[in-house]
Amino acid sequence: MYMKKFFAFLLIFSIMIPVFAEAPKKVYKKNLPQGTFKKARNGTYIQYDNKGKKIGTYKLNNGELKRTK
């Protein structure tokens, strides 16, 4: 009798745990770089404005674009 209650409680508890798990939060960054990005042959990203003028160059480092020039 007690064993059935224990297994029922364990089953219900194991189903409820994922409900209370915290979802990862999205990070919203302010002042993201504007313009068009194109990848160069050497792996850097070049940023252009709406007129086609080169604004800057970026390199991908650990999933983030770091400005090089």
Long-range contacts (C-beta under 8 A, 24 or more apart in sequence): 33-58, 33-65, 44-68
